[in-house]
Amino acid sequence: MTEARTSSPALIAGAWLLVALPLAWGVYKTGLNAAKLFTSPPAAAAPATPGVK
């Protein structure tokens, strides 16, 4: 049988950083955009046309 090779801990950490940093940035930006939905004032209503019921 062949011996199992072990991976370098630094290589594993680097791979996780390569994935985790863009993921964290995307979650952060999504949170900021989602917060806009709940904190922005409601849109102004269309002005009423006089004489139309």
mmCIF file of the N, C-alpha and C atoms, coordinates in Angstrom:
data_MODEL
# 
_entry.id   MODEL 
# 
loop_
_atom_site.group_PDB 
_atom_site.id 
_atom_site.type_symbol 
_atom_site.label_atom_id 
_atom_site.label_alt_id 
_atom_site.label_comp_id 
_atom_site.label_asym_id 
_atom_site.label_entity_id 
_atom_site.label_seq_id 
_atom_site.pdbx_PDB_ins_code 
_atom_site.Cartn_x 
_atom_site.Cartn_y 
_atom_site.Cartn_z 
_atom_site.occupancy 
_atom_site.B_iso_or_equiv 
_atom_site.pdbx_formal_charge 
_atom_site.auth_seq_id 
_atom_site.auth_comp_id 
_atom_site.auth_asym_id 
_atom_site.auth_atom_id 
_atom_site.pdbx_PDB_model_num 
ATOM 1   N N  . MET A 1 1  ? 0.843   -1.188 0.000   1.00 0.00 ? 1  MET A N  1 
ATOM 2   C CA . MET A 1 1  ? 0.000   0.000  0.000   1.00 0.00 ? 1  MET A CA 1 
ATOM 3   C C  . MET A 1 1  ? 0.882   1.243  0.000   1.00 0.00 ? 1  MET A C  1 
ATOM 4   N N  . THR A 1 2  ? 0.347   2.302  -0.520  1.00 0.00 ? 2  THR A N  1 
ATOM 5   C CA . THR A 1 2  ? 1.101   3.548  -0.537  1.00 0.00 ? 2  THR A CA 1 
ATOM 6   C C  . THR A 1 2  ? 0.808   4.332  0.735   1.00 0.00 ? 2  THR A C  1 
ATOM 7   N N  . GLU A 1 3  ? 1.766   5.140  1.097   1.00 0.00 ? 3  GLU A N  1 
ATOM 8   C CA . GLU A 1 3  ? 1.602   5.970  2.293   1.00 0.00 ? 3  GLU A CA 1 
ATOM 9   C C  . GLU A 1 3  ? 0.719   7.170  1.974   1.00 0.00 ? 3  GLU A C  1 
ATOM 10  N N  . ALA A 1 4  ? -0.067  7.570  2.952   1.00 0.00 ? 4  ALA A N  1 
ATOM 11  C CA . ALA A 1 4  ? -0.910  8.753  2.783   1.00 0.00 ? 4  ALA A CA 1 
ATOM 12  C C  . ALA A 1 4  ? -0.037  10.000 2.894   1.00 0.00 ? 4  ALA A C  1 
ATOM 13  N N  . ARG A 1 5  ? -0.259  10.922 1.980   1.00 0.00 ? 5  ARG A N  1 
ATOM 14  C CA . ARG A 1 5  ? 0.493   12.176 2.028   1.00 0.00 ? 5  ARG A CA 1 
ATOM 15  C C  . ARG A 1 5  ? -0.302  13.194 2.823   1.00 0.00 ? 5  ARG A C  1 
ATOM 16  N N  . THR A 1 6  ? 0.382   13.970 3.618   1.00 0.00 ? 6  THR A N  1 
ATOM 17  C CA . THR A 1 6  ? -0.288  15.010 4.396   1.00 0.00 ? 6  THR A CA 1 
ATOM 18  C C  . THR A 1 6  ? -0.110  16.343 3.694   1.00 0.00 ? 6  THR A C  1 
ATOM 19  N N  . SER A 1 7  ? -1.103  17.180 3.824   1.00 0.00 ? 7  SER A N  1 
ATOM 20  C CA . SER A 1 7  ? -1.043  18.511 3.223   1.00 0.00 ? 7  SER A CA 1 
ATOM 21  C C  . SER A 1 7  ? -0.429  19.492 4.212   1.00 0.00 ? 7  SER A C  1 
ATOM 22  N N  . SER A 1 8  ? 0.189   20.494 3.674   1.00 0.00 ? 8  SER A N  1 
ATOM 23  C CA . SER A 1 8  ? 0.792   21.528 4.501   1.00 0.00 ? 8  SER A CA 1 
ATOM 24  C C  . SER A 1 8  ? -0.304  22.364 5.166   1.00 0.00 ? 8  SER A C  1 
ATOM 25  N N  . PRO A 1 9  ? -0.194  22.618 6.456   1.00 0.00 ? 9  PRO A N  1 
ATOM 26  C CA . PRO A 1 9  ? -1.185  23.477 7.117   1.00 0.00 ? 9  PRO A CA 1 
ATOM 27  C C  . PRO A 1 9  ? -1.236  24.881 6.510   1.00 0.00 ? 9  PRO A C  1 
ATOM 28  N N  . ALA A 1 10 ? -0.092  25.383 6.066   1.00 0.00 ? 10 ALA A N  1 
ATOM 29  C CA . ALA A 1 10 ? -0.072  26.706 5.436   1.00 0.00 ? 10 ALA A CA 1 
ATOM 30  C C  . ALA A 1 10 ? -0.841  26.688 4.116   1.00 0.00 ? 10 ALA A C  1 
ATOM 31  N N  . LEU A 1 11 ? -0.723  25.611 3.367   1.00 0.00 ? 11 LEU A N  1 
ATOM 32  C CA . LEU A 1 11 ? -1.450  25.488 2.104   1.00 0.00 ? 11 LEU A CA 1 
ATOM 33  C C  . LEU A 1 11 ? -2.959  25.427 2.353   1.00 0.00 ? 11 LEU A C  1 
ATOM 34  N N  . ILE A 1 12 ? -3.347  24.696 3.373   1.00 0.00 ? 12 ILE A N  1 
ATOM 35  C CA . ILE A 1 12 ? -4.771  24.604 3.715   1.00 0.00 ? 12 ILE A CA 1 
ATOM 36  C C  . ILE A 1 12 ? -5.294  25.967 4.160   1.00 0.00 ? 12 ILE A C  1 
ATOM 37  N N  . ALA A 1 13 ? -4.538  26.668 5.000   1.00 0.00 ? 13 ALA A N  1 
ATOM 38  C CA . ALA A 1 13 ? -4.954  27.996 5.462   1.00 0.00 ? 13 ALA A CA 1 
ATOM 39  C C  . ALA A 1 13 ? -5.053  28.965 4.285   1.00 0.00 ? 13 ALA A C  1 
ATOM 40  N N  . GLY A 1 14 ? -4.099  28.899 3.374   1.00 0.00 ? 14 GLY A N  1 
ATOM 41  C CA . GLY A 1 14 ? -4.135  29.772 2.198   1.00 0.00 ? 14 GLY A CA 1 
ATOM 42  C C  . GLY A 1 14 ? -5.334  29.497 1.315   1.00 0.00 ? 14 GLY A C  1 
ATOM 43  N N  . ALA A 1 15 ? -5.670  28.232 1.150   1.00 0.00 ? 15 ALA A N  1 
ATOM 44  C CA . ALA A 1 15 ? -6.839  27.879 0.339   1.00 0.00 ? 15 ALA A CA 1 
ATOM 45  C C  . ALA A 1 15 ? -8.121  28.387 0.988   1.00 0.00 ? 15 ALA A C  1 
ATOM 46  N N  . TRP A 1 16 ? -8.216  28.252 2.309   1.00 0.00 ? 16 TRP A N  1 
ATOM 47  C CA . TRP A 1 16 ? -9.400  28.757 3.006   1.00 0.00 ? 16 TRP A CA 1 
ATOM 48  C C  . TRP A 1 16 ? -9.492  30.281 2.882   1.00 0.00 ? 16 TRP A C  1 
ATOM 49  N N  . LEU A 1 17 ? -8.370  30.971 2.984   1.00 0.00 ? 17 LEU A N  1 
ATOM 50  C CA . LEU A 1 17 ? -8.391  32.429 2.824   1.00 0.00 ? 17 LEU A CA 1 
ATOM 51  C C  . LEU A 1 17 ? -8.809  32.820 1.415   1.00 0.00 ? 17 LEU A C  1 
ATOM 52  N N  . LEU A 1 18 ? -8.348  32.069 0.441   1.00 0.00 ? 18 LEU A N  1 
ATOM 53  C CA . LEU A 1 18 ? -8.697  32.338 -0.951  1.00 0.00 ? 18 LEU A CA 1 
ATOM 54  C C  . LEU A 1 18 ? -10.203 32.253 -1.164  1.00 0.00 ? 18 LEU A C  1 
ATOM 55  N N  . VAL A 1 19 ? -10.862 31.399 -0.426  1.00 0.00 ? 19 VAL A N  1 
ATOM 56  C CA . VAL A 1 19 ? -12.311 31.235 -0.540  1.00 0.00 ? 19 VAL A CA 1 
ATOM 57  C C  . VAL A 1 19 ? -13.046 32.153 0.428   1.00 0.00 ? 19 VAL A C  1 
ATOM 58  N N  . ALA A 1 20 ? -12.548 32.260 1.655   1.00 0.00 ? 20 ALA A N  1 
ATOM 59  C CA . ALA A 1 20 ? -13.278 32.958 2.714   1.00 0.00 ? 20 ALA A CA 1 
ATOM 60  C C  . ALA A 1 20 ? -13.307 34.472 2.525   1.00 0.00 ? 20 ALA A C  1 
ATOM 61  N N  . LEU A 1 21 ? -12.239 35.060 2.023   1.00 0.00 ? 21 LEU A N  1 
ATOM 62  C CA . LEU A 1 21 ? -12.218 36.520 1.885   1.00 0.00 ? 21 LEU A CA 1 
ATOM 63  C C  . LEU A 1 21 ? -13.257 37.030 0.885   1.00 0.00 ? 21 LEU A C  1 
ATOM 64  N N  . PRO A 1 22 ? -13.327 36.511 -0.335  1.00 0.00 ? 22 PRO A N  1 
ATOM 65  C CA . PRO A 1 22 ? -14.386 36.975 -1.240  1.00 0.00 ? 22 PRO A CA 1 
ATOM 66  C C  . PRO A 1 22 ? -15.786 36.635 -0.723  1.00 0.00 ? 22 PRO A C  1 
ATOM 67  N N  . LEU A 1 23 ? -15.917 35.492 -0.058  1.00 0.00 ? 23 LEU A N  1 
ATOM 68  C CA . LEU A 1 23 ? -17.213 35.118 0.502   1.00 0.00 ? 23 LEU A CA 1 
ATOM 69  C C  . LEU A 1 23 ? -17.636 36.114 1.578   1.00 0.00 ? 23 LEU A C  1 
ATOM 70  N N  . ALA A 1 24 ? -16.727 36.480 2.461   1.00 0.00 ? 24 ALA A N  1 
ATOM 71  C CA . ALA A 1 24 ? -17.036 37.444 3.521   1.00 0.00 ? 24 ALA A CA 1 
ATOM 72  C C  . ALA A 1 24 ? -17.386 38.801 2.922   1.00 0.00 ? 24 ALA A C  1 
ATOM 73  N N  . TRP A 1 25 ? -16.659 39.218 1.886   1.00 0.00 ? 25 TRP A N  1 
ATOM 74  C CA . TRP A 1 25 ? -16.950 40.500 1.240   1.00 0.00 ? 25 TRP A CA 1 
ATOM 75  C C  . TRP A 1 25 ? -18.345 40.470 0.616   1.00 0.00 ? 25 TRP A C  1 
ATOM 76  N N  . GLY A 1 26 ? -18.703 39.375 -0.024  1.00 0.00 ? 26 GLY A N  1 
ATOM 77  C CA . GLY A 1 26 ? -20.021 39.254 -0.640  1.00 0.00 ? 26 GLY A CA 1 
ATOM 78  C C  . GLY A 1 26 ? -21.138 39.262 0.381   1.00 0.00 ? 26 GLY A C  1 
ATOM 79  N N  . VAL A 1 27 ? -20.938 38.583 1.495   1.00 0.00 ? 27 VAL A N  1 
ATOM 80  C CA . VAL A 1 27 ? -21.951 38.582 2.559   1.00 0.00 ? 27 VAL A CA 1 
ATOM 81  C C  . VAL A 1 27 ? -22.096 39.983 3.140   1.00 0.00 ? 27 VAL A C  1 
ATOM 82  N N  . TYR A 1 28 ? -20.982 40.684 3.318   1.00 0.00 ? 28 TYR A N  1 
ATOM 83  C CA . TYR A 1 28 ? -21.007 42.054 3.837   1.00 0.00 ? 28 TYR A CA 1 
ATOM 84  C C  . TYR A 1 28 ? -21.775 42.981 2.891   1.00 0.00 ? 28 TYR A C  1 
ATOM 85  N N  . LYS A 1 29 ? -21.456 42.921 1.601   1.00 0.00 ? 29 LYS A N  1 
ATOM 86  C CA . LYS A 1 29 ? -22.132 43.786 0.628   1.00 0.00 ? 29 LYS A CA 1 
ATOM 87  C C  . LYS A 1 29 ? -23.618 43.446 0.534   1.00 0.00 ? 29 LYS A C  1 
ATOM 88  N N  . THR A 1 30 ? -23.958 42.167 0.596   1.00 0.00 ? 30 THR A N  1 
ATOM 89  C CA . THR A 1 30 ? -25.357 41.754 0.568   1.00 0.00 ? 30 THR A CA 1 
ATOM 90  C C  . THR A 1 30 ? -26.083 42.290 1.789   1.00 0.00 ? 30 THR A C  1 
ATOM 91  N N  . GLY A 1 31 ? -25.447 42.243 2.937   1.00 0.00 ? 31 GLY A N  1 
ATOM 92  C CA . GLY A 1 31 ? -26.048 42.791 4.157   1.00 0.00 ? 31 GLY A CA 1 
ATOM 93  C C  . GLY A 1 31 ? -26.291 44.280 4.052   1.00 0.00 ? 31 GLY A C  1 
ATOM 94  N N  . LEU A 1 32 ? -25.341 45.003 3.472   1.00 0.00 ? 32 LEU A N  1 
ATOM 95  C CA . LEU A 1 32 ? -25.530 46.447 3.296   1.00 0.00 ? 32 LEU A CA 1 
ATOM 96  C C  . LEU A 1 32 ? -26.703 46.742 2.362   1.00 0.00 ? 32 LEU A C  1 
ATOM 97  N N  . ASN A 1 33 ? -26.795 46.012 1.265   1.00 0.00 ? 33 ASN A N  1 
ATOM 98  C CA . ASN A 1 33 ? -27.890 46.234 0.327   1.00 0.00 ? 33 ASN A CA 1 
ATOM 99  C C  . ASN A 1 33 ? -29.228 45.809 0.915   1.00 0.00 ? 33 ASN A C  1 
ATOM 100 N N  . ALA A 1 34 ? -29.248 44.753 1.699   1.00 0.00 ? 34 ALA A N  1 
ATOM 101 C CA . ALA A 1 34 ? -30.491 44.320 2.335   1.00 0.00 ? 34 ALA A CA 1 
ATOM 102 C C  . ALA A 1 34 ? -30.935 45.340 3.376   1.00 0.00 ? 34 ALA A C  1 
ATOM 103 N N  . ALA A 1 35 ? -29.991 45.946 4.069   1.00 0.00 ? 35 ALA A N  1 
ATOM 104 C CA . ALA A 1 35 ? -30.336 46.953 5.073   1.00 0.00 ? 35 ALA A CA 1 
ATOM 105 C C  . ALA A 1 35 ? -31.026 48.149 4.428   1.00 0.00 ? 35 ALA A C  1 
ATOM 106 N N  . LYS A 1 36 ? -30.666 48.473 3.200   1.00 0.00 ? 36 LYS A N  1 
ATOM 107 C CA . LYS A 1 36 ? -31.311 49.590 2.496   1.00 0.00 ? 36 LYS A CA 1 
ATOM 108 C C  . LYS A 1 36 ? -32.805 49.335 2.315   1.00 0.00 ? 36 LYS A C  1 
ATOM 109 N N  . LEU A 1 37 ? -33.179 48.082 2.123   1.00 0.00 ? 37 LEU A N  1 
ATOM 110 C CA . LEU A 1 37 ? -34.589 47.755 1.920   1.00 0.00 ? 37 LEU A CA 1 
ATOM 111 C C  . LEU A 1 37 ? -35.420 48.057 3.157   1.00 0.00 ? 37 LEU A C  1 
ATOM 112 N N  . PHE A 1 38 ? -34.820 47.911 4.330   1.00 0.00 ? 38 PHE A N  1 
ATOM 113 C CA . PHE A 1 38 ? -35.563 48.060 5.565   1.00 0.00 ? 38 PHE A CA 1 
ATOM 114 C C  . PHE A 1 38 ? -35.390 49.421 6.219   1.00 0.00 ? 38 PHE A C  1 
ATOM 115 N N  . THR A 1 39 ? -34.438 50.228 5.761   1.00 0.00 ? 39 THR A N  1 
ATOM 116 C CA . THR A 1 39 ? -34.191 51.517 6.401   1.00 0.00 ? 39 THR A CA 1 
ATOM 117 C C  . THR A 1 39 ? -34.545 52.706 5.523   1.00 0.00 ? 39 THR A C  1 
ATOM 118 N N  . SER A 1 40 ? -34.775 52.516 4.241   1.00 0.00 ? 40 SER A N  1 
ATOM 119 C CA . SER A 1 40 ? -35.077 53.652 3.374   1.00 0.00 ? 40 SER A CA 1 
ATOM 120 C C  . SER A 1 40 ? -36.525 54.079 3.573   1.00 0.00 ? 40 SER A C  1 
ATOM 121 N N  . PRO A 1 41 ? -36.790 55.378 3.423   1.00 0.00 ? 41 PRO A N  1 
ATOM 122 C CA . PRO A 1 41 ? -38.171 55.842 3.561   1.00 0.00 ? 41 PRO A CA 1 
ATOM 123 C C  . PRO A 1 41 ? -39.015 55.311 2.404   1.00 0.00 ? 41 PRO A C  1 
ATOM 124 N N  . PRO A 1 42 ? -40.314 55.206 2.612   1.00 0.00 ? 42 PRO A N  1 
ATOM 125 C CA . PRO A 1 42 ? -41.161 54.709 1.520   1.00 0.00 ? 42 PRO A CA 1 
ATOM 126 C C  . PRO A 1 42 ? -41.147 55.672 0.335   1.00 0.00 ? 42 PRO A C  1 
ATOM 127 N N  . ALA A 1 43 ? -41.374 55.136 -0.831  1.00 0.00 ? 43 ALA A N  1 
ATOM 128 C CA . ALA A 1 43 ? -41.395 55.957 -2.041  1.00 0.00 ? 43 ALA A CA 1 
ATOM 129 C C  . ALA A 1 43 ? -42.582 56.913 -1.979  1.00 0.00 ? 43 ALA A C  1 
ATOM 130 N N  . ALA A 1 44 ? -42.405 58.077 -2.583  1.00 0.00 ? 44 ALA A N  1 
ATOM 131 C CA . ALA A 1 44 ? -43.474 59.073 -2.598  1.00 0.00 ? 44 ALA A CA 1 
ATOM 132 C C  . ALA A 1 44 ? -44.628 58.565 -3.456  1.00 0.00 ? 44 ALA A C  1 
ATOM 133 N N  . ALA A 1 45 ? -45.832 58.846 -3.008  1.00 0.00 ? 45 ALA A N  1 
ATOM 134 C CA . ALA A 1 45 ? -47.021 58.442 -3.762  1.00 0.00 ? 45 ALA A CA 1 
ATOM 135 C C  . ALA A 1 45 ? -47.177 59.351 -4.975  1.00 0.00 ? 45 ALA A C  1 
ATOM 136 N N  . ALA A 1 46 ? -47.795 58.829 -6.010  1.00 0.00 ? 46 ALA A N  1 
ATOM 137 C CA . ALA A 1 46 ? -48.041 59.632 -7.211  1.00 0.00 ? 46 ALA A CA 1 
ATOM 138 C C  . ALA A 1 46 ? -49.033 60.740 -6.864  1.00 0.00 ? 46 ALA A C  1 
ATOM 139 N N  . PRO A 1 47 ? -48.829 61.932 -7.405  1.00 0.00 ? 47 PRO A N  1 
ATOM 140 C CA . PRO A 1 47 ? -49.753 63.035 -7.104  1.00 0.00 ? 47 PRO A CA 1 
ATOM 141 C C  . PRO A 1 47 ? -51.149 62.734 -7.657  1.00 0.00 ? 47 PRO A C  1 
ATOM 142 N N  . ALA A 1 48 ? -52.133 63.132 -6.899  1.00 0.00 ? 48 ALA A N  1 
ATOM 143 C CA . ALA A 1 48 ? -53.521 62.909 -7.314  1.00 0.00 ? 48 ALA A CA 1 
ATOM 144 C C  . ALA A 1 48 ? -53.869 63.864 -8.448  1.00 0.00 ? 48 ALA A C  1 
ATOM 145 N N  . THR A 1 49 ? -54.611 63.370 -9.426  1.00 0.00 ? 49 THR A N  1 
ATOM 146 C CA . THR A 1 49 ? -55.057 64.204 -10.538 1.00 0.00 ? 49 THR A CA 1 
ATOM 147 C C  . THR A 1 49 ? -56.369 64.865 -10.130 1.00 0.00 ? 49 THR A C  1 
ATOM 148 N N  . PRO A 1 50 ? -56.442 66.198 -10.199 1.00 0.00 ? 50 PRO A N  1 
ATOM 149 C CA . PRO A 1 50 ? -57.677 66.877 -9.784  1.00 0.00 ? 50 PRO A CA 1 
ATOM 150 C C  . PRO A 1 50 ? -58.846 66.500 -10.700 1.00 0.00 ? 50 PRO A C  1 
ATOM 151 N N  . GLY A 1 51 ? -60.001 66.304 -10.117 1.00 0.00 ? 51 GLY A N  1 
ATOM 152 C CA . GLY A 1 51 ? -61.204 66.016 -10.875 1.00 0.00 ? 51 GLY A CA 1 
ATOM 153 C C  . GLY A 1 51 ? -61.378 64.558 -11.245 1.00 0.00 ? 51 GLY A C  1 
ATOM 154 N N  . VAL A 1 52 ? -60.424 63.701 -10.957 1.00 0.00 ? 52 VAL A N  1 
ATOM 155 C CA . VAL A 1 52 ? -60.544 62.286 -11.293 1.00 0.00 ? 52 VAL A CA 1 
ATOM 156 C C  . VAL A 1 52 ? -60.797 61.516 -10.002 1.00 0.00 ? 52 VAL A C  1 
ATOM 157 N N  . LYS A 1 53 ? -61.850 60.704 -10.041 1.00 0.00 ? 53 LYS A N  1 
ATOM 158 C CA . LYS A 1 53 ? -62.170 59.944 -8.835  1.00 0.00 ? 53 LYS A CA 1 
ATOM 159 C C  . LYS A 1 53 ? -61.926 58.494 -9.049  1.00 0.00 ? 53 LYS A C  1 
# 
